[in-house]
Amino acid sequence: MEHNNLGDFSEAVRNLERALNYSKGPQVYELKRISIESRFFDKDEPEPEELIRSLGMLVKEISEQPQSEEVHARRRKIFVTLGNIHHVIGERNRRAGNLKEANHQFQSAQQNFEKASDKDKWARFGLAEAFFRSGNVEAARKMFEEKVLPDAQKESIDRMEPRTRVVGRMTELICFVRIPDLNDRFAQIHGQVLDSLADVDGRLTIYSQIQRRNVTRNEFISDLALLRAEVRTDKPTVKLAAALPQLVPDAMSRESQG
């Protein structure tokens, strides 16, 4: 995990593969999942579609094992990672104007997140975003308001580690973008995100809820600008905001390469 935090994703994969030689039981599936996720974090790695196939095989493998709560927990994490990758592919297609394929990917993301959303807060966030991008804006608003925002606020308060607190704050910020009645509080939460970001060691990556991967500080700030662009002073309907392609910084557009 240290190499992922430092942005050395290829070394993280090598270390995880070595660790597999000394692991057994459900922990094996978590290490395999993190290894695949680390390849997704690395934009020089293969197209995300290849990783979806690998995760699908991992779901099949873990489903054939004797079932326990620990096994169920590992499987939920696989579904969340699958949902995240489908969502990123959907965003790539949405920005390119391939709306039919984008909607297909958002629907696939939704299906995976639904399999984990009862017990995983990040699955609930992913599900709300998938609803939003699929045009089911009322279901999205309801989930952001009733589930995701309380989860994010608790994360921001309970977590002491600076990087984790930033993730909680960024998730709050997305909620304030997606819930129209809270749009006017965007600037306040945006400032809190930047304050939390200032506490993070500059050598470390930060997890972006936009890209669903660890990114550099500059990329993270670009993602914040992307969110700001979604908050309009004339307050268009949420449905319009969901349908329109957004202006994407160069840092985001590079994700189509890996």
N, C-alpha and C positions, 0 to 999 in steps of 0.2 A: 504493500500500500504506500510505502514511503516514496517509491519511484513514481507512482501515479500522482502523488501530491506535488512532486517536483517536475512533472511533465515529461519524465523519461519513460514513456509507455512501453517501448520495446523491451527495455530492461525489466519493467514490471512483469511483462508476459513471461520472460525467461525465468524470473524468480518464482513465479506462480507454477510454472511447469516443473521446476525442480521440487517445489514444495509438495506437489502431487505424489512424488515418489515416497513420501513419508506420511501420507494422510490416508485415512480410511473412514468409512461410514458416510453420513450426510455431509460432512465437511468437504468431501471430494467434490460434490456438486456445486458447493459455494465457490470453491477455488476455480473450478472450470468456468462458472458463470463470470467471476471477476476477470478471468483471463480473456474471455470473449469481450466483456465490457471494456477492458483495457485496449483491446484492438480497435474497438469502436471509438474510443477517445483519441486514438492516433489517426490523424487525418491522412497520413501517408499509407495507411493500411488499405485492404481491399474495400470494395463497395459494401455498404451496409447490408445489401441483399444477401451477400454470402454469409454474414454473421447471423441473419435470421434463420438460415438453414441450420447452422450449427446449434443455435439455441433450441430450435425445434427438435433436433436429435437429442439434446440434453433433457428436454421435457419428457420425451419418450423414455429415455433411460431411467430417469428418476421415478417415473410413474410405474415402472416395473419392479421397483424395490419394495420391501416390506414397509408399510406406511406407519408413520408416527407423527407427532406434532412437529418434531424437528424437521422431518422430511417435508411436511406440508409448508413449513416456514421457508425452507430452501426453494421449494417449487414456486411459492409466491414471488420471491425475488427474481426468479427467472422470468415469470410473466411480466413483472414490472420492466425489466430490461428489454424484453421483446416489445412491450408497448412503447417504450421510449424510442427504440430504433424505428419502429413503424411510424411513429409521430414525426421523427426527423425526416424520413423519406417523404412523408406527406407534405411537410413544410417545403421541402425542396421542390416538389411538383407544384404546389400551390403558387410559389413565387415565379415558377416558370410558365404559369398559365395552364398547366395540365390538370384541370380541376377534377376530371373524372377519376384519374389515378390518385390524385391527392385525397379525394373523398374515400376511395377504396382503402388507402393506407390509414386514414383516420378511423375508419370503421374497424380495421384490424387492430389498431391501437386500443380502441374502446373495448373490444372483445377480450384482449389480454388483461387490461387493467381491471375489468369487471371480475376477473377470476381471483384478484388479490385485494380488491378495495374494501372488503369487510374488515381486514385486520392490518392493512398497510396504508399509512398516511400518504406516501408518495404515489401509491396507486390511485388514491382518491384525487390527488392533484392531477395526475395524468388523465384520469377519466374525465374530470371537469374540462380540461383543455381539449380533449378529443371531442367531447360534446360541442364545445364552442366552435372548433374548426369545422365540424360536420354540419353546422348550422342549427343545432339543437340548443339555441341560446338560452331558453328558459330553464332547461334542465341544467345547463352549465351554471347559470346565475344562482340557481338554488343550491347546487353543490358547493360552489365557491363560498357562498354566504353561510351555509349551515355546517359545512364540514371542513373545507380547505382553510378558510380564514382562521377559525379557532385552532386548527392543527398548527398553522404557521405561527400564530401568535404565541402559542405554547412553546414551540421550538425556539423562537427568538428569546424567550424569557429563560427557559430551562437550560439551554445549552451554553456552556462557558467557553468552549473552543471557538476562536474567532471565525474560522472558515465555516463552521456549522451554523453559527449565528447569522452569517451573511446569507446562507441558503434560506434560512427562515425568513429573513427580512425581504429577500428577493421574491419569495413566494407570496408574502403579504402584498408586495407591490403589484404583482400580477393580479391578485384578487381585487385591488383597488382600480385596476384597469378594466377588469371583466365585470365588475358590479357597477352599473352606471351611476347609482346614487352615491357612490364613494369616489367618483372620479376627481372631485374637487380636493380630495386629500392626497392626491398623488405626490405633489411636491413635498409634503411633509414626510411621507414614507421614503421617498427617493433620497431625501437628505439623510435619513436614518440608515439606509443601505450604504451610502457613501461613508458615513461615520464608522459603521461596522467594518467596511472594507479597509479603512485606514489602520485598523488594528491587526490586519493579516500580514504576516511576513511576506515581503515582496518577492522572495524566491519561490513562493508556493503558488500552485494553480488554485483556482476557485471553481466550484461546480456551478455551471450555468443552467438554470431551469429553462432557458430558451433553447440552447443547443443540446441539453441533456448530457453534457460531458464536462470534464475538467478543462478549463481554458486559462489563458494568460489574463493578467489584470486588464490589459488594454482591450482584449476581446470582451471581457466581462463588462467593461464600461461601454463598449459599442452595443452590447445587448441591452443595457439600460437605455441607451438612446433609441433603440428600436421600440422599446416599450413606451417611451415618451411620445414617439411618433404616432402611437395608437390612441393617445388621449387627445381628442380634438377640442378646440375651444368652442366650436359650435355644437358639440355633443351629438354626433350622429347616432343612429340606433346601433345597438350592439350587433344586430344582424348584418348591417352594412360593414361594420368594422371587421366582422368575421370573414366576410366574403371578399373584401378588397385585398389585392396583393399589397404587401408593405414594402417600403423602402428598406433595403437590407444593406448594412455596412459590408465592406470587403471582408472583414473577419468572419461574418456569417456565411457569405457566399462561398467561401472556401470549403465548407462542409460537403458540398456536392462532389468534392474530389475524394472523399474517404469516409 
